[in-house]
Amino acid sequence: MESVDMKSPCVKCSKGCGITTCNGCQQAYCIDHFNQHRQELAIEVESLDQKHDLFRNNLDRKFTEHPLLLQINQWQQDAVNTIQMIAETARTLLRKLLDQTKNEIEKSIKNLADELRSSRECDDYTEIDIKKWTGQLRMLRKTIESPPTILITENETLVMPLISVHNQASTFATENFANHTATVENSTHPSERFDQIVGKAITSEECRVITCNTWFVSYPTIYGSGRYSSGAHRLDYQIEKIGNSPIFFGITSSLESVRDNDENATSIHG
């Protein structure tokens, strides 16, 4: 029996001349409508890039015009000259906390911008990539709308109330923090403990339990206390609770310095 070569018609003009298929939407196009389809994708990426720039500008304005800075300034005006040093100390700590939050968001924004720029220059993107980038931008926007809550407290027992700056996790951060808890049970190596930490994580139970917070678009790095030069070694870990973020177990040379964001390392074992 003679075989018939069935071609998918162009999704735009319905003619039986679909010569190529888009890897993103899996639709067949003729040459003219394929070029038109690519142009439509380019317009979507351009729009996403503009939204990114607008978000970046809003981020600068939000942290530059933070109302808590105005509260500290008002308190300083009502205080006497002898407490100006305390006001400056509180202001410096507040800016440090705000800058820490801003820098973490800026780092995520830069990674997204670099990926967008690289894909646009190489014309290497599909609807799948656009959907991923849109989701990342939505996550960053949600992060800026629910930043860590910073409170100003007053010591009312003094004649002139003193102020201090405290960082209190927001509801959004707290909910995510509770979703990333790992417990280590080292029956074969009772001396093994969690050691150095880079990022948002805390230890408990004599450094045998680590609780990680990954509500920013970055992951903490936790190093173990053990050092091994040869042989086979077994370390038992028990994960009590895990959310949507992945957990990576690996090894690294003790000669390398402690570094942030090992997920971007050029070489890693795990």
C-alpha positions in Angstrom: 0.0 0.0 0.0 1.3 3.4 -0.9 1.9 5.6 2.1 0.5 9.2 2.2 2.6 11.9 3.8 0.1 13.9 5.9 1.2 17.4 6.6 -0.3 19.5 9.4 -2.0 22.6 8.1 -0.8 26.0 9.1 -2.7 27.0 12.3 -3.2 30.6 11.0 -4.2 30.2 7.4 -5.4 26.5 7.5 -3.5 25.7 4.4 -1.8 22.4 4.1 1.6 23.9 4.0 2.7 23.9 7.6 6.5 23.5 7.1 7.7 24.0 10.7 6.4 23.5 14.3 7.0 25.8 17.2 8.7 24.0 20.0 6.8 26.1 22.6 3.2 26.0 21.5 3.6 22.8 19.3 1.6 24.5 16.5 2.4 24.1 12.8 3.0 27.3 10.7 3.7 28.2 7.2 6.9 30.3 6.7 5.0 33.7 6.7 3.0 33.0 9.8 5.9 31.4 11.6 7.8 34.7 11.2 4.7 36.5 12.4 4.5 34.2 15.4 8.1 34.9 16.3 7.4 38.6 16.1 4.5 38.2 18.5 6.7 36.4 21.0 9.3 39.2 20.7 6.6 41.7 21.5 5.7 39.7 24.6 9.3 39.6 25.8 9.7 43.3 25.2 6.6 44.0 27.3 8.0 41.8 30.1 11.3 43.7 29.9 9.4 47.0 30.3 7.5 45.6 33.3 10.8 44.5 34.8 12.2 48.1 34.4 9.1 49.5 36.0 9.3 47.1 38.9 13.0 48.0 39.4 12.1 51.7 39.6 9.3 51.1 42.1 11.7 49.0 44.2 14.1 52.0 44.5 11.4 54.4 45.4 9.8 52.1 48.0 13.0 51.6 50.0 14.2 55.2 49.5 11.0 56.7 50.9 10.5 54.1 53.7 8.1 55.6 56.4 10.2 54.2 59.3 13.1 56.5 58.3 10.7 59.4 58.7 9.6 58.1 62.1 13.2 58.0 63.3 13.8 61.5 62.0 10.8 62.9 63.9 11.9 61.2 67.1 15.3 62.8 66.7 13.8 66.3 66.3 11.9 65.9 69.6 15.0 64.6 71.4 17.8 66.6 73.0 21.3 66.8 71.5 22.6 64.3 73.9 20.7 61.4 72.3 21.8 62.2 68.7 24.3 59.3 68.8 21.5 56.9 69.7 19.4 58.1 66.8 22.2 57.7 64.3 22.8 54.1 65.6 19.2 53.2 65.1 19.1 54.8 61.6 22.2 52.9 60.6 20.8 49.6 61.7 17.5 50.2 59.9 19.2 51.0 56.7 21.3 47.9 57.0 18.1 45.8 57.4 16.5 47.5 54.4 19.6 47.2 52.3 19.8 43.5 53.1 16.3 43.0 51.9 16.7 45.2 48.9 20.0 43.5 47.9 18.5 40.0 48.0 15.6 41.2 45.8 18.0 43.0 43.5 20.1 39.9 43.1 17.1 38.0 42.0 16.1 40.8 39.6 19.5 40.8 38.0 19.5 37.1 37.5 16.1 37.4 35.7 17.3 40.4 33.7 20.4 38.6 32.6 18.4 35.5 31.5 15.9 37.7 29.6 18.7 39.6 27.8 20.6 36.5 26.9 17.5 34.8 25.5 16.5 37.8 23.5 20.0 38.3 22.0 20.1 34.6 20.9 16.4 34.6 19.9 16.2 31.5 22.1 12.8 31.4 23.9 9.4 30.0 23.7 6.1 30.3 25.5 7.4 28.0 28.2 10.3 30.5 28.9 7.9 33.5 28.9 5.6 31.7 31.3 8.5 30.9 33.6 9.8 34.5 33.6 6.3 35.9 34.2 6.0 33.6 37.2 9.4 34.7 38.6 8.4 38.4 38.2 5.1 37.7 40.0 7.0 36.0 42.8 9.4 39.0 43.1 6.4 41.4 43.2 4.8 39.4 45.9 8.0 39.5 47.9 8.3 43.3 47.7 4.6 43.6 48.7 5.2 41.5 51.8 8.7 42.5 53.1 10.0 41.6 56.5 8.2 43.7 59.2 10.5 46.1 61.0 9.3 47.6 64.2 10.5 50.6 66.2 10.2 50.0 69.9 10.5 52.6 72.7 11.8 52.2 76.3 9.0 54.1 78.1 10.7 53.6 81.5 13.2 56.4 80.6 12.5 60.1 80.8 13.3 60.4 77.1 12.1 57.2 75.4 14.9 55.6 73.4 14.3 53.8 70.1 15.8 50.7 68.6 15.3 48.8 65.4 14.0 45.2 65.3 13.5 42.9 62.3 10.3 40.8 62.6 9.4 38.3 59.9 6.2 39.0 58.0 3.3 36.5 57.7 4.5 35.6 54.2 8.0 34.8 55.4 6.8 32.9 58.4 4.5 30.7 56.4 7.3 29.8 54.0 9.9 29.5 56.8 7.7 26.7 58.4 7.8 24.8 55.2 11.5 24.2 55.1 12.8 22.2 58.1 15.4 19.4 58.1 16.5 17.3 61.1 19.8 15.4 61.1 20.1 12.1 63.0 23.7 10.9 62.9 23.6 7.6 64.6 26.9 6.5 63.0 28.6 9.9 63.5 27.3 11.5 66.7 29.9 14.2 66.6 28.6 15.5 63.2 26.9 18.9 63.4 25.8 21.7 61.2 28.5 24.4 61.1 28.9 27.4 58.9 25.7 29.0 57.4 25.4 31.4 54.5 21.9 32.7 54.0 18.7 32.5 56.0 18.9 29.5 58.3 19.0 28.8 62.1 20.3 25.9 64.1 18.9 24.2 67.2 19.4 21.2 69.4 23.2 21.6 69.6 23.5 22.3 65.9 21.8 19.0 65.0 18.7 20.6 63.5 18.7 23.2 60.8 15.7 25.3 59.8 15.9 27.1 56.4 14.0 30.1 55.1 13.9 30.3 51.3 11.1 32.9 50.8 13.5 34.9 48.7 14.6 33.7 45.3 17.8 32.3 46.7 18.8 29.4 48.8 20.9 29.2 52.0 24.1 27.1 52.1 24.8 25.1 55.3 28.2 23.4 55.8 28.8 20.3 58.1 31.4 20.3 60.8 33.1 17.1 59.7 36.2 16.9 57.6 37.2 13.8 55.7 40.4 13.0 53.8 39.8 9.3 52.7 37.6 6.3 53.0 33.8 5.9 52.8 31.6 7.7 55.3 27.9 7.6 55.9 25.9 10.5 57.2 22.2 10.0 58.0 19.8 12.9 57.6 16.1 13.0 58.4 13.9 15.5 56.7 11.0 16.4 58.9 9.3 18.9 56.7 9.9 20.3 53.2 7.9 22.8 51.1 8.3 23.5 47.4 12.0 24.4 47.4 14.5 21.6 46.6 17.2 20.3 49.0 20.7 19.5 47.7 23.2 17.4 49.5 26.8 17.6 48.3 30.5 17.7 49.2 33.1 20.3 48.6 36.8 20.8 49.3 37.7 22.2 52.7 40.4 24.3 50.9 37.7 26.4 49.3 36.3 29.4 51.1 32.7 29.5 52.3 30.6 30.8 49.5 27.0 31.9 48.9 24.7 30.2 46.4 26.5 27.0 45.6 23.8 26.1 43.1 25.6 28.4 40.6 29.0 26.8 41.1 30.7 25.6 38.0 31.6 22.3 39.6 30.0 20.5 42.5 29.4 17.0 43.7 26.2 15.7 45.3 
